[in-house]
Amino acid sequence: MTQPTAIEPQRLQEQKRAARAWQSIHDAQAHLPIEGQEKYGQIARSAPADIIANGLGQTLAFWKAKGKKEAPYRLLLSDLSGWMSSQPGLSNGDLLLWITNTASTSAYRRATAEAIAYLTWVKRFAEAELG
């Protein structure tokens, strides 16, 4: 039997991100009309760059505001919040509330990196599955 390498936990985390992102894309297909799926795909494709350019908190606040009228923003915010809640120490359920009220600077940086890593998978699958 071979010993696990230091790469194993990282690979496992990538697999978990990919599986959750895949589920998010299929949830979007199941719950949004075609136009909503296309919009979800557009948002997902720009999400990592939006976070890098504007910051995680600013991007989430924008999605929350847009989500009042547009379901794709609401769904992507929910998908990301759900993923982040499953990551130890990175959220308490409501990602935006956690960022504004609880997160330390180092936790915010970790959350930003994790959000970008997860959304990169969502982006890849959106490009493949949502036109």
ABEGO torsion letter per residue (X at the ends): XBBBBAAAAAAAAAAAAAAAAAAAAAAAAAABBAAAAAAAAAAAAAAAAAAAAAEAAAAAAAAAAAAAABAAAAAAAAAAAAAAAABBGABAGBAAAAAAAABBAAAAAAAAAAAAAAAAAAAAAAAAAAX
